[in-house]
Amino acid sequence: MVIESILGGGLIGFASIALMASQGRIAGISSIAYRAIFPSALEPWALFFAGGLVIGPLLLLATTDFAAPVFDGSWASILIGGFFVGVGTRLGSGCTSGHGVCGIGRGSARSLIATLTFMLVGMMTVFLLGLIT
């Protein structure tokens, strides 16, 4: 599992560098998804990138014995959660991947603060949920 994690992280880093070098764009997933769904100009790279996010896990499931995670929540919780994620990415000027992978890699102080905030709030949430369950 460690080797797969290292390879996956390396591929994410390589994809981020390749996108910045070839398109001058930051590989923040929320912005790419927005460009793929609501293109203001023809940006086929965003469609390919978003398509890879869907095809990659499907290839993993088709070629290995990896078990897909099971989500037992309702569609309402998915929609509400997605809405709050979208609002958060707008308020935070980007998503966790954009700030954590790309922003910190570029030396952005704003991204460092945002990533530390994400991590702190995530840890507090896990701690609080652990108290009530």
C-alpha positions in Angstrom: 0.0 0.0 0.0 2.9 2.4 0.7 4.3 1.9 -2.8 0.9 2.7 -4.4 0.6 5.8 -2.3 4.0 7.1 -3.2 3.3 6.4 -6.9 -0.1 8.0 -6.7 1.3 11.1 -5.0 4.1 11.3 -7.6 1.6 11.1 -10.4 -0.5 13.9 -8.9 2.6 16.0 -8.6 3.6 15.2 -12.1 0.2 16.1 -13.5 0.2 19.4 -11.6 3.6 20.3 -13.0 2.6 19.2 -16.5 -0.6 21.2 -16.4 1.3 24.3 -15.2 4.0 23.9 -17.8 1.7 23.1 -20.8 -1.3 25.3 -20.0 -0.2 27.8 -17.4 -3.0 26.6 -15.2 -3.1 25.4 -11.6 -4.5 21.9 -11.1 -7.2 22.8 -8.6 -10.0 20.3 -9.1 -12.9 22.7 -8.3 -11.7 25.2 -10.9 -11.1 22.5 -13.5 -14.5 21.0 -12.8 -16.1 24.4 -13.2 -14.3 24.9 -16.5 -15.4 21.5 -17.8 -19.0 22.1 -16.8 -19.3 25.9 -17.6 -16.7 26.7 -20.2 -16.4 30.4 -20.9 -14.1 29.5 -23.8 -13.4 26.2 -25.5 -11.0 24.5 -23.0 -10.7 20.8 -24.0 -7.9 20.2 -21.6 -10.4 20.7 -18.7 -12.7 18.0 -20.2 -9.8 15.6 -20.5 -8.5 16.3 -17.0 -12.0 15.9 -15.5 -12.5 12.8 -17.6 -9.3 11.3 -16.2 -10.7 11.8 -12.7 -13.6 9.6 -13.6 -11.8 7.1 -15.8 -8.8 6.6 -13.4 -10.8 5.0 -10.6 -12.9 2.9 -13.1 -9.6 1.5 -14.6 -8.4 0.7 -11.1 -11.6 -1.2 -10.3 -11.5 -3.0 -13.7 -7.8 -4.1 -13.4 -7.3 -4.9 -9.7 -9.2 -6.5 -6.8 -9.5 -3.1 -5.1 -12.8 -2.7 -3.3 -14.7 0.5 -4.1 -15.7 2.4 -0.9 -19.3 2.2 0.0 -21.2 5.3 0.9 -24.4 4.6 2.8 -25.7 8.2 3.0 -28.7 9.6 1.2 -28.7 11.6 -2.0 -29.9 14.6 0.0 -26.7 14.4 2.1 -24.6 14.1 -1.0 -26.2 17.2 -2.6 -26.1 19.2 0.6 -22.4 18.3 1.2 -21.6 19.1 -2.4 -23.2 22.5 -2.1 -21.2 23.3 1.0 -18.0 22.1 -0.6 -18.7 24.4 -3.6 -19.4 27.4 -1.3 -16.2 26.6 0.7 -14.1 26.5 -2.4 -15.4 29.9 -3.5 -14.8 31.4 0.0 -11.4 29.8 0.3 -10.4 30.9 -3.3 -9.7 27.2 -4.2 -10.1 23.7 -3.0 -7.8 21.5 -0.9 -6.0 20.0 -3.9 -5.4 23.4 -5.5 -4.0 24.9 -2.3 -2.3 21.8 -0.9 -0.7 20.3 -4.0 -0.2 23.3 -6.3 -0.2 26.4 -4.0 2.2 25.1 -1.5 4.4 23.7 -4.3 4.5 27.3 -5.7 5.4 28.7 -2.3 2.1 30.6 -1.9 1.7 31.8 1.7 -2.1 32.1 1.2 -2.2 28.4 0.2 -0.1 27.4 3.2 -2.5 29.2 5.5 -5.5 27.7 3.7 -4.1 24.2 3.9 -3.3 24.5 7.6 -6.8 25.8 8.1 -8.3 22.8 6.2 -6.2 20.3 8.2 -7.0 22.0 11.6 -10.8 22.1 10.9 -10.6 18.5 9.6 -8.9 17.3 12.8 -11.3 19.2 15.0 -14.2 17.6 13.1 -12.9 14.1 13.5 -12.2 14.7 17.2 -15.7 16.1 17.8 -17.4 13.4 15.8 -15.4 10.9 17.9 -16.9 12.4 21.1 -20.5 12.0 19.9 -20.3 8.5 18.4 
